[in-house]
Amino acid sequence: MKALVMESPRNAVIKDVPYPHPGPNEITIQVKRCGICGTDLHIYQGTFMPKYPLIPGHEFAGVVSKTGAHVTKFKIGDRVAVDPSLFCGKCDYCLSGRGNHCVEWGAIGDTVNGAMAEYVKVPEAVAFHMPDGMPFAEGAFIEPIACVVHGMNQLQLRVGQSVLLFGAGSMGQLLIQSLSHAGAGELAVVDVSDNKLEMARKNGATHTFLSSEISSKLNNRKKYAGFDAVIDATGIPQVIQAQLQYLAPSGTHLQFGVAPQDARISVSPFDIYHMDWKLVGSMAVNHTFKPAMDWMAAGRFKTAPLISKQIQLDEVPAFFAQGKAADIMKVQISFE
């Protein structure tokens, strides 16, 4: 079968690799759609948990191709979406509802081979039946939405609170839709792209600002007149550094975007104390895949407009090499 293999940093090639036969309690899936995530770009660049060689791809949906021994939930032909999380289920973190901090944490497409391939094998326990009529393109969005659900759980937004979000890419747009459904009052969004900001307004933003104009436009919203919640969906250290000035007393800053592991910002401990700030993170998926699927099945998300383009597997190495343009939202690999 064909697969995209990252041999080393900035070295992604299409290769013929063996079909992944399922072991006990595993299923092999014929991939139909696989989203390309910012994390995949970080893996390509060698800045996020690099382990080579690796077949990436953790946002995907497809059809069961083969079942291993003892599999009871699925049969050949079932349509499935997959939570890529691999938790041991036995450590203190797993047993206390913090599986995303499992001492043996792993993820399909991050630490073991993933779905940028014609077929991928996964544990039966992490696969979910897709609702009838749900397109594979939507199924491949459930993992990103599961990340958003965890972020929303971390944020604990109260109805009517004001929110300032930095970053209106595909994850930012999912956050905007989630925040709007969850009862945000004022919802201001900042980005470098006019097109993304236009979409943000359609998805529920009440105000939008280009990053170049935020200092002048939000000068009166610093600290005491700030926002109840400030969310980073950029992962850019310089942008994160500047965000705290817009956080109101008793406000919460949610670090949702993935910054480089060695990045550092400066924050005043006195400000944290004096302003009653809460600084929280949101790491990946934490038992939130099923709620995300239910949220998607209920029609709460508009994901089709977020797909900037579909590409074939053979086109992926060139996409990684050239990088992602500012106006590009989600790119999906289609095997349909």
Helices and strands as residue ranges (DSSP letters): E 2-8, E 11-16, E 26-36, H 38-45, E 59-67, E 79-82, E 85-86, H 92-95, G 99-101, E 106-107, E 119-123, G 124-126, E 127-129, H 136-139, H 142-155, E 163-166, H 170-182, E 187-191, H 194-202, E 207-210, G 211-213, H 214-217, G 219-221, G 223-225, E 227-232, H 237-243, G 244-246, E 247-255, H 269-274, E 278-281, H 289-297, G 304-306, E 307-311, G 313-315, H 316-322, E 330-334
